[in-house]
């Protein structure tokens, strides 16, 4: 299992899908950042359609912005 910390603004959908708790939502995350010019915080994942209130805290520790 890859334990690298991924940047929400640069990771591709396959890398995002590899994080437990985000699996299958990589395309929505990439689409969200393309439409809005990027993430300013990891907590913005709750604004991504299909992820609202579903991102486990463990997944958020594997992510960063910037």
Biotite code that builds the C-alpha atoms (Angstrom):
import biotite.structure as struc

atoms = struc.array([
    struc.Atom([0.000, 0.000, 0.000], chain_id="A", res_id=1, res_name="UNK", atom_name="CA", element="C"),
    struc.Atom([1.351, 3.414, -1.012], chain_id="A", res_id=2, res_name="UNK", atom_name="CA", element="C"),
    struc.Atom([1.421, 5.760, 1.982], chain_id="A", res_id=3, res_name="UNK", atom_name="CA", element="C"),
    struc.Atom([2.571, 8.898, 0.163], chain_id="A", res_id=4, res_name="UNK", atom_name="CA", element="C"),
    struc.Atom([0.749, 12.109, 0.935], chain_id="A", res_id=5, res_name="UNK", atom_name="CA", element="C"),
    struc.Atom([-0.977, 13.330, -2.212], chain_id="A", res_id=6, res_name="UNK", atom_name="CA", element="C"),
    struc.Atom([-1.638, 16.910, -3.243], chain_id="A", res_id=7, res_name="UNK", atom_name="CA", element="C"),
    struc.Atom([-5.312, 17.326, -4.135], chain_id="A", res_id=8, res_name="UNK", atom_name="CA", element="C"),
    struc.Atom([-4.385, 19.844, -6.819], chain_id="A", res_id=9, res_name="UNK", atom_name="CA", element="C"),
    struc.Atom([-1.873, 17.685, -8.689], chain_id="A", res_id=10, res_name="UNK", atom_name="CA", element="C"),
    struc.Atom([-2.731, 14.013, -8.081], chain_id="A", res_id=11, res_name="UNK", atom_name="CA", element="C"),
    struc.Atom([-4.325, 12.137, -10.958], chain_id="A", res_id=12, res_name="UNK", atom_name="CA", element="C"),
    struc.Atom([-7.575, 10.247, -10.558], chain_id="A", res_id=13, res_name="UNK", atom_name="CA", element="C"),
    struc.Atom([-5.853, 6.854, -10.269], chain_id="A", res_id=14, res_name="UNK", atom_name="CA", element="C"),
    struc.Atom([-3.677, 8.073, -7.394], chain_id="A", res_id=15, res_name="UNK", atom_name="CA", element="C"),
    struc.Atom([-6.718, 9.564, -5.652], chain_id="A", res_id=16, res_name="UNK", atom_name="CA", element="C"),
    struc.Atom([-8.665, 6.340, -6.135], chain_id="A", res_id=17, res_name="UNK", atom_name="CA", element="C"),
    struc.Atom([-5.843, 4.448, -4.406], chain_id="A", res_id=18, res_name="UNK", atom_name="CA", element="C"),
    struc.Atom([-6.643, 6.147, -1.096], chain_id="A", res_id=19, res_name="UNK", atom_name="CA", element="C"),
    struc.Atom([-9.025, 4.096, 1.016], chain_id="A", res_id=20, res_name="UNK", atom_name="CA", element="C"),
    struc.Atom([-12.222, 6.072, 1.449], chain_id="A", res_id=21, res_name="UNK", atom_name="CA", element="C"),
    struc.Atom([-11.891, 7.892, -1.890], chain_id="A", res_id=22, res_name="UNK", atom_name="CA", element="C"),
    struc.Atom([-11.943, 4.880, -4.184], chain_id="A", res_id=23, res_name="UNK", atom_name="CA", element="C"),
    struc.Atom([-14.034, 5.487, -7.270], chain_id="A", res_id=24, res_name="UNK", atom_name="CA", element="C"),
    struc.Atom([-14.314, 9.240, -6.707], chain_id="A", res_id=25, res_name="UNK", atom_name="CA", element="C"),
    struc.Atom([-11.061, 10.244, -8.414], chain_id="A", res_id=26, res_name="UNK", atom_name="CA", element="C"),
    struc.Atom([-12.840, 11.528, -11.542], chain_id="A", res_id=27, res_name="UNK", atom_name="CA", element="C"),
    struc.Atom([-15.216, 13.697, -9.487], chain_id="A", res_id=28, res_name="UNK", atom_name="CA", element="C"),
    struc.Atom([-12.317, 15.149, -7.473], chain_id="A", res_id=29, res_name="UNK", atom_name="CA", element="C"),
    struc.Atom([-10.358, 15.997, -10.638], chain_id="A", res_id=30, res_name="UNK", atom_name="CA", element="C"),
    struc.Atom([-13.467, 17.505, -12.264], chain_id="A", res_id=31, res_name="UNK", atom_name="CA", element="C"),
    struc.Atom([-14.179, 19.596, -9.151], chain_id="A", res_id=32, res_name="UNK", atom_name="CA", element="C"),
    struc.Atom([-10.680, 21.097, -9.107], chain_id="A", res_id=33, res_name="UNK", atom_name="CA", element="C"),
    struc.Atom([-10.732, 21.770, -12.860], chain_id="A", res_id=34, res_name="UNK", atom_name="CA", element="C"),
    struc.Atom([-14.073, 23.567, -12.627], chain_id="A", res_id=35, res_name="UNK", atom_name="CA", element="C"),
    struc.Atom([-13.126, 25.619, -9.556], chain_id="A", res_id=36, res_name="UNK", atom_name="CA", element="C"),
    struc.Atom([-9.439, 26.277, -10.103], chain_id="A", res_id=37, res_name="UNK", atom_name="CA", element="C"),
    struc.Atom([-8.191, 23.933, -7.408], chain_id="A", res_id=38, res_name="UNK", atom_name="CA", element="C"),
    struc.Atom([-8.610, 23.162, -3.747], chain_id="A", res_id=39, res_name="UNK", atom_name="CA", element="C"),
    struc.Atom([-7.643, 25.561, -0.974], chain_id="A", res_id=40, res_name="UNK", atom_name="CA", element="C"),
    struc.Atom([-8.074, 22.987, 1.824], chain_id="A", res_id=41, res_name="UNK", atom_name="CA", element="C"),
    struc.Atom([-8.536, 19.246, 2.227], chain_id="A", res_id=42, res_name="UNK", atom_name="CA", element="C"),
    struc.Atom([-11.886, 19.909, 3.914], chain_id="A", res_id=43, res_name="UNK", atom_name="CA", element="C"),
    struc.Atom([-13.239, 21.082, 0.543], chain_id="A", res_id=44, res_name="UNK", atom_name="CA", element="C"),
    struc.Atom([-13.582, 17.404, -0.350], chain_id="A", res_id=45, res_name="UNK", atom_name="CA", element="C"),
    struc.Atom([-16.945, 17.637, 1.419], chain_id="A", res_id=46, res_name="UNK", atom_name="CA", element="C"),
    struc.Atom([-18.079, 19.883, -1.461], chain_id="A", res_id=47, res_name="UNK", atom_name="CA", element="C"),
    struc.Atom([-17.315, 17.292, -4.143], chain_id="A", res_id=48, res_name="UNK", atom_name="CA", element="C"),
    struc.Atom([-20.527, 15.658, -5.411], chain_id="A", res_id=49, res_name="UNK", atom_name="CA", element="C"),
    struc.Atom([-20.789, 12.146, -3.989], chain_id="A", res_id=50, res_name="UNK", atom_name="CA", element="C"),
    struc.Atom([-18.320, 12.771, -1.156], chain_id="A", res_id=51, res_name="UNK", atom_name="CA", element="C"),
    struc.Atom([-20.249, 15.121, 1.110], chain_id="A", res_id=52, res_name="UNK", atom_name="CA", element="C"),
    struc.Atom([-19.825, 13.805, 4.645], chain_id="A", res_id=53, res_name="UNK", atom_name="CA", element="C"),
    struc.Atom([-18.286, 10.540, 3.432], chain_id="A", res_id=54, res_name="UNK", atom_name="CA", element="C"),
    struc.Atom([-14.526, 11.180, 3.539], chain_id="A", res_id=55, res_name="UNK", atom_name="CA", element="C"),
    struc.Atom([-13.037, 9.352, 6.533], chain_id="A", res_id=56, res_name="UNK", atom_name="CA", element="C"),
    struc.Atom([-10.522, 11.259, 8.660], chain_id="A", res_id=57, res_name="UNK", atom_name="CA", element="C"),
    struc.Atom([-7.871, 8.647, 7.813], chain_id="A", res_id=58, res_name="UNK", atom_name="CA", element="C"),
    struc.Atom([-8.171, 9.529, 4.120], chain_id="A", res_id=59, res_name="UNK", atom_name="CA", element="C"),
    struc.Atom([-7.782, 13.236, 4.855], chain_id="A", res_id=60, res_name="UNK", atom_name="CA", element="C"),
    struc.Atom([-4.470, 12.568, 6.617], chain_id="A", res_id=61, res_name="UNK", atom_name="CA", element="C"),
    struc.Atom([-3.132, 11.202, 3.306], chain_id="A", res_id=62, res_name="UNK", atom_name="CA", element="C"),
    struc.Atom([-3.926, 14.431, 1.476], chain_id="A", res_id=63, res_name="UNK", atom_name="CA", element="C"),
    struc.Atom([-2.628, 17.972, 1.383], chain_id="A", res_id=64, res_name="UNK", atom_name="CA", element="C"),
    struc.Atom([-3.074, 21.159, -0.624], chain_id="A", res_id=65, res_name="UNK", atom_name="CA", element="C"),
    struc.Atom([0.009, 22.927, -1.930], chain_id="A", res_id=66, res_name="UNK", atom_name="CA", element="C"),
])
